[in-house]
Amino acid sequence: MPNTLVPPAGPQRTLALAQLTNSVGDGAYYVTSALYFTHVVGLAPARVGLGLTLAWAVGSLVGVPLGRLADRRGPRGTAVLLALATGLAVASFLVVRGFVPFVIAACAYASAQSGLAAARQALLAGLVSAGERTGLLAHLQSTLNAGLAVGAGLGGLALRAGTRSAYLGVFALDAVSFLVCAGLLVRLPSVRGVQVRKAGGLGVLRDRPYVVVTLLNTVLLLRMPLLSLGLPLWIAERTDAPTWLVSALFVLNTGAVMVFQVRTARGITGLASATRAVRRSGWIMLAACAVFALSAGASPWVAVGALVVGAVLQVAAEMGQSAGSWQLSFDLAPADRVGEYQGFFGTGVTVARTMGPLVLTSLLLEWGTPGWLLLGGATVVASYAMGPAARRAAGTGRETDEDEDEAGAVNRQPALAS
């Protein structure tokens, strides 16, 4: 893998540009949407939260059949249509003026986003060899963070202006970003759909070992709301550290992922190296939790030091777990059902975002240090369970990445359309 933040020219770079384009729009949307829905649309905060929870629940269910559609009809065309649908859903927020229309628009947005993620993963699997996928996903993650950072800056300008026009401009920007994303995706080579073998009405849910791997990954993903919710509340309620540290830790995390995610993923080439990375990340996350806990009751600058060290450990664990889970999610999916399986694997993110705030606030704010240690301990247990679960899902006890790479190159590469 080249030692660069820019992926190689060709389909990989086009995929990265598509990721960058819509992540800029999403970054602006994320920092302004809550205030837009409450201050401009006039919805109560509780209704906004309820509507978004319902929407992402629907999106997590719809992602699997949309991923299956990408497998059958071809991932490029499906991804282009879903990018256009996402842009249309975002644009519909511009005319929403009540709770029911808001829920309908939010469900359309979440469903299109979930399906788009699955279709793009299937497209990536069809365009990139098995040995290059995790490296490309690392590039895409770095690109995502860069785009979100730029978009968040643009959203901050809208927040500073505080006008209706500024908010509407952000949503228009996000809608256009998905149109541009669709234009980039359509330039990629087409990947033929495959004849999916009949698997029964439950589809991927019949593959119980893969379901177990997905559930274990969901436990590991419960750390996702840590930077946005858990640590800010911990810093404000349990430490004497200054509140500006919340922003500094977010910048630290984003910058580290941009710079080091590709390097972290470099040695992950198969099931064995992926499960080792996940296992190692579990121990690092436990160390991060223990260090975070030390910040309670300490002097302000000792608390700052502990929180910064903890944040460094946390982002290291995050990058290792992400890279390992990417490899597992592809290697364990049948070659003719990558989109369907990726749609299901992606529901772990939705569940973590939905349950994570409740879990983290209960553990950290109510239990304090024991809560931090329980969170870290659960991560270690899930990370160690991932190895046996992945080997069972693979249907083999093999431990060598060389065998895995050969099997991936022969069996898991969908054909390009001529």
C-alpha positions in Angstrom: 0.0 0.0 0.0 1.5 3.3 -1.0 2.4 5.6 1.9 0.0 8.4 0.9 -3.3 9.8 2.0 -4.5 9.8 -1.7 -5.6 6.5 -3.2 -4.3 5.4 -6.5 -5.7 6.9 -9.7 -8.7 5.2 -11.3 -11.8 3.7 -9.6 -10.2 4.0 -6.1 -9.7 7.7 -6.4 -13.1 8.3 -8.0 -14.7 6.4 -5.0 -12.7 8.7 -2.6 -13.8 11.8 -4.5 -17.4 10.7 -4.2 -17.0 10.1 -0.5 -15.4 13.5 -0.1 -18.1 15.3 -1.9 -21.1 14.0 0.1 -19.2 14.1 3.4 -18.7 17.8 3.0 -22.4 18.2 2.7 -23.1 15.8 5.5 -20.6 17.6 7.8 -22.5 20.9 7.4 -25.8 19.0 7.8 -24.8 17.3 11.1 -23.8 20.5 12.9 -26.9 22.5 11.9 -29.8 20.0 11.5 -30.9 19.9 15.2 -31.2 23.7 15.3 -32.8 23.9 11.9 -35.5 21.4 12.9 -36.2 23.1 16.2 -35.7 26.8 15.4 -36.7 27.0 11.7 -39.2 24.1 11.3 -40.5 24.7 14.9 -40.5 21.1 16.2 -39.9 20.3 19.8 -36.5 18.8 20.6 -38.2 15.6 21.9 -40.1 15.2 18.7 -37.0 15.7 16.6 -35.3 12.9 18.6 -38.3 10.6 18.3 -38.5 11.2 14.5 -34.8 10.6 13.9 -34.9 7.4 16.0 -37.9 6.1 14.0 -36.2 7.1 10.8 -32.9 5.3 11.5 -34.8 2.2 12.7 -36.6 2.1 9.3 -33.3 2.8 7.5 -31.6 -0.1 9.3 -34.3 -2.5 8.1 -34.4 -1.2 4.6 -30.6 -1.3 4.1 -30.6 -5.1 3.7 -33.2 -5.4 0.8 -31.6 -2.4 -0.9 -28.2 -4.1 -0.6 -29.8 -7.3 -2.1 -31.1 -5.1 -5.0 -27.6 -3.9 -5.6 -26.4 -7.5 -5.8 -29.0 -8.4 -8.3 -29.3 -5.3 -10.5 -25.7 -4.1 -10.3 -24.2 -1.9 -7.6 -23.2 1.1 -9.7 -26.6 1.8 -11.0 -28.2 1.2 -7.6 -25.7 3.5 -5.9 -26.3 6.3 -8.4 -30.1 6.1 -7.9 -29.7 6.0 -4.1 -27.4 9.0 -4.1 -30.0 10.9 -6.1 -32.7 9.7 -3.7 -30.7 10.9 -0.8 -30.2 14.3 -2.3 -34.0 14.5 -3.0 -34.7 13.5 0.6 -32.4 16.2 1.9 -34.0 18.8 -0.4 -37.5 17.7 0.9 -36.4 19.0 4.4 -36.5 22.5 2.9 -40.3 22.4 2.6 -41.1 20.3 5.7 -43.3 22.3 8.2 -44.8 19.7 10.5 -44.0 16.5 12.5 -45.5 13.9 10.1 -43.9 15.3 7.0 -40.6 15.5 8.9 -40.8 11.8 9.9 -41.6 10.8 6.3 -38.7 12.9 4.9 -36.4 11.6 7.7 -37.4 7.9 6.9 -36.7 8.5 3.2 -33.3 10.1 4.0 -32.2 7.3 6.4 -33.4 4.6 4.0 -31.6 6.1 1.1 -28.4 6.6 3.1 -28.4 3.0 4.4 -29.0 1.6 1.0 -26.4 3.8 -0.5 -23.8 2.6 2.0 -24.5 -1.0 1.2 -24.5 -0.4 -2.6 -21.2 1.5 -2.5 -19.6 -1.4 -0.5 -20.9 -3.9 -3.1 -19.5 -1.6 -5.9 -16.1 -1.4 -4.1 -16.0 -5.2 -3.8 -16.6 -5.5 -7.6 -14.0 -2.9 -8.6 -11.2 -3.6 -6.1 -9.4 -6.9 -5.4 -9.9 -8.5 -2.1 -6.4 -7.7 -0.9 -6.9 -4.0 -1.6 -10.3 -3.4 0.0 -9.3 -2.7 3.6 -6.6 -0.3 2.4 -9.1 1.5 0.2 -11.7 1.7 3.1 -9.0 3.2 5.2 -8.5 5.9 2.5 -12.2 6.4 2.4 -12.4 6.8 6.2 -9.7 9.4 6.1 -11.5 11.2 3.2 -14.7 11.0 5.2 -13.2 12.7 8.2 -11.6 15.4 6.1 -14.9 16.1 4.3 -16.8 16.2 7.6 -14.3 18.7 9.1 -14.7 21.0 6.1 -18.5 20.7 6.2 -18.6 21.3 9.9 -16.7 24.5 9.3 -19.2 25.6 6.7 -22.0 24.6 9.1 -20.4 26.7 11.8 -20.6 29.8 9.6 -24.3 29.1 9.1 -24.7 28.7 12.9 -22.9 32.0 13.4 -25.2 33.8 11.0 -28.2 32.1 12.6 -30.6 33.1 9.8 -33.2 31.0 8.0 -31.4 31.6 4.7 -28.1 30.3 6.1 -29.8 27.1 7.4 -31.5 26.6 4.0 -28.2 27.1 2.3 -26.7 24.3 4.3 -29.4 21.9 3.3 -29.2 22.9 -0.3 -25.5 22.3 -0.2 -26.0 18.8 1.2 -28.6 18.0 -1.4 -26.2 19.2 -4.2 -23.3 17.2 -2.7 -25.3 14.0 -3.3 -26.0 15.0 -6.9 -22.3 15.5 -7.5 -21.6 12.2 -5.7 -24.0 10.5 -8.2 -22.2 12.1 -11.1 -18.9 10.7 -9.9 -20.3 7.2 -9.3 -21.7 7.0 -12.8 -18.2 7.5 -14.2 -17.0 4.2 -12.6 -16.9 1.0 -14.5 -20.1 -1.0 -14.3 -20.2 -4.2 -12.3 -22.7 -6.8 -13.4 -25.4 -8.0 -11.1 -25.3 -11.6 -10.1 -27.9 -14.4 -9.9 -28.3 -14.6 -6.1 -29.0 -18.1 -5.0 -32.2 -18.6 -3.1 -31.6 -18.2 0.6 -35.2 -18.0 2.0 -37.2 -15.1 3.2 -34.8 -14.2 6.0 -31.8 -13.9 3.7 -28.7 -13.0 5.7 -30.4 -13.6 9.0 -30.2 -17.4 8.2 -26.4 -17.1 8.3 -26.2 -17.2 12.1 -22.4 -17.1 12.4 -22.4 -13.8 10.4 -25.2 -12.5 12.6 -23.0 -13.2 15.7 -20.1 -11.4 14.1 -22.3 -8.4 13.4 -23.7 -8.4 17.0 -20.2 -8.5 18.4 -19.1 -5.6 16.2 -22.2 -3.7 17.4 -20.9 -4.0 21.0 -17.5 -2.7 19.9 -19.3 0.2 18.1 -21.0 1.4 21.3 -18.0 3.7 21.7 -19.3 5.8 18.7 -21.2 8.4 20.7 -18.2 8.8 23.1 -16.8 11.9 21.6 -20.1 13.6 20.8 -22.0 12.7 24.0 -20.2 10.6 26.6 -17.0 12.6 27.0 -18.6 16.1 26.9 -21.0 15.1 29.6 -18.2 13.4 31.6 -16.0 16.5 31.3 -18.7 18.8 32.4 -20.2 16.8 35.2 -17.3 14.7 36.6 -14.1 16.6 36.0 -12.6 20.1 36.6 -11.2 20.2 33.0 -12.2 23.2 30.9 -15.1 22.7 28.6 -13.2 23.8 25.5 -11.3 20.5 25.8 -14.4 18.9 24.2 -13.6 20.6 20.9 -9.9 19.9 21.2 -10.5 16.2 21.7 -12.8 16.1 18.6 -10.1 17.8 16.5 -7.5 15.3 17.8 -9.7 12.3 16.9 -10.5 13.6 13.4 -6.9 14.6 12.6 -5.5 11.3 13.8 -7.9 9.3 11.7 -7.1 11.4 8.7 -3.4 10.9 9.1 -3.0 7.4 10.5 -6.0 5.3 9.5 -4.4 4.2 6.2 -1.2 3.2 8.0 -3.2 1.3 10.7 -4.9 -0.8 8.0 -1.8 -1.7 6.1 -1.0 -5.0 7.8 -4.6 -6.3 7.7 -5.0 -8.7 4.8 -7.2 -11.6 5.9 -9.2 -13.1 8.7 -6.3 -13.9 11.1 -4.8 -10.4 10.9 -8.2 -8.8 11.2 -9.2 -10.7 14.3 -5.8 -9.9 15.8 -6.4 -6.2 15.1 -9.8 -6.3 16.7 -8.4 -8.2 19.8 -5.6 -5.7 20.2 -8.0 -2.8 19.9 -10.1 -4.2 22.7 -7.2 -4.0 25.1 -6.3 -0.5 24.0 -9.9 0.6 24.5 -9.8 -0.9 28.0 -6.7 1.2 28.8 -8.4 4.3 27.4 -11.4 3.8 29.6 -9.2 3.4 32.7 -7.3 6.6 31.9 -10.5 8.5 31.3 -11.7 7.4 34.7 -8.6 8.9 36.3 -9.6 12.4 35.2 -12.5 12.4 37.8 -11.5 14.4 41.0 -8.1 15.4 39.7 -6.8 18.9 39.4 -7.8 20.7 36.2 -4.5 20.2 34.4 -4.1 16.6 35.6 -7.6 16.0 34.3 -6.7 17.5 30.9 -3.6 15.3 30.7 -5.6 12.2 31.5 -8.3 13.0 29.0 -5.8 13.7 26.2 -3.9 10.5 26.8 -7.2 8.6 27.0 -8.3 10.2 23.7 -5.1 9.1 22.0 -5.6 5.5 23.2 -9.3 5.7 22.2 -8.6 6.8 18.6 -5.9 4.1 18.3 -8.5 1.5 19.4 -11.1 3.0 17.0 -8.8 2.8 14.0 -7.7 -0.8 14.7 -11.3 -2.0 15.3 -12.5 -0.2 12.2 -9.8 -1.8 9.9 -10.3 -5.2 11.3 -14.1 -5.1 11.0 -14.0 -3.9 7.4 -11.9 -6.9 6.5 -14.2 -9.3 8.3 -17.4 -7.9 6.8 -16.1 -8.5 3.3 -14.3 -11.7 3.8 -17.2 -13.4 5.5 -19.8 -12.4 2.9 -20.7 -14.6 0.0 -19.4 -13.3 -3.3 -22.9 -13.1 -4.8 -24.5 -11.3 -1.8 -22.0 -8.6 -0.8 -24.5 -5.8 -0.9 -27.1 -7.7 1.2 -24.5 -8.7 3.8 -23.0 -5.2 3.9 -26.5 -3.8 4.4 -26.9 -6.0 7.4 -23.4 -5.4 8.8 -24.1 -1.7 8.6 -27.1 -2.0 10.9 -24.6 -2.2 13.8 -23.8 1.5 13.3 -27.4 2.4 13.5 -28.0 0.3 16.6 -24.9 1.7 18.3 -25.9 5.3 17.5 -29.4 4.5 18.9 -28.4 2.6 22.0 -25.0 4.1 22.6 -26.2 7.4 24.2 -28.4 5.5 26.7 -25.6 3.0 27.5 -22.9 5.6 27.9 -24.8 8.1 30.0 -25.9 5.3 32.3 -22.5 3.7 32.7 -20.3 6.8 32.8 -22.5 9.5 34.6 -24.3 7.2 37.0 -21.6 4.6 37.7 -18.4 6.7 37.3 -15.2 4.7 37.4 -16.8 1.3 37.6 -18.9 2.2 34.5 -15.7 3.1 32.5 -14.1 -0.2 33.5 -17.3 -2.1 32.6 -17.4 -0.5 29.2 -13.7 -1.4 28.6 -14.2 -4.9 29.9 -17.2 -5.5 27.6 -15.0 -4.3 24.7 -12.3 -6.8 25.6 -14.8 -9.7 25.8 -16.4 -8.8 22.5 -13.1 -8.4 20.8 -11.8 -11.8 22.0 -15.1 -13.5 21.0 -14.7 -12.1 17.5 -11.9 -14.6 16.6 -13.9 -17.8 17.1 -17.0 -16.2 15.7 -15.2 -15.2 12.5 -13.6 -18.6 12.1 -17.0 -20.3 12.5 -18.5 -17.8 10.0 -15.8 -18.6 7.5 -16.5 -22.4 7.9 -12.8 -23.1 8.6 -10.2 -23.0 11.3 -7.5 -21.6 9.1 -5.2 -19.0 10.5 -3.0 -17.9 7.6 -3.7 -14.8 5.7 -2.0 -16.2 2.6 -4.7 -18.8 2.3 -7.4 -16.2 2.8 -6.0 -13.9 0.2 -5.9 -16.7 -2.4 -9.4 -17.7 -1.6 -10.6 -14.1 -1.8 -8.9 -13.5 -5.1 -10.5 -16.6 -6.6 -13.9 -16.7 -5.1 -15.0 -13.3 -4.0 -14.5 -11.0 -7.0 -17.7 -10.2 -8.9 -17.3 -9.8 -12.7 -17.0 -6.4 -14.3 -19.6 -5.7 -17.0 -18.1 -5.6 -20.5 
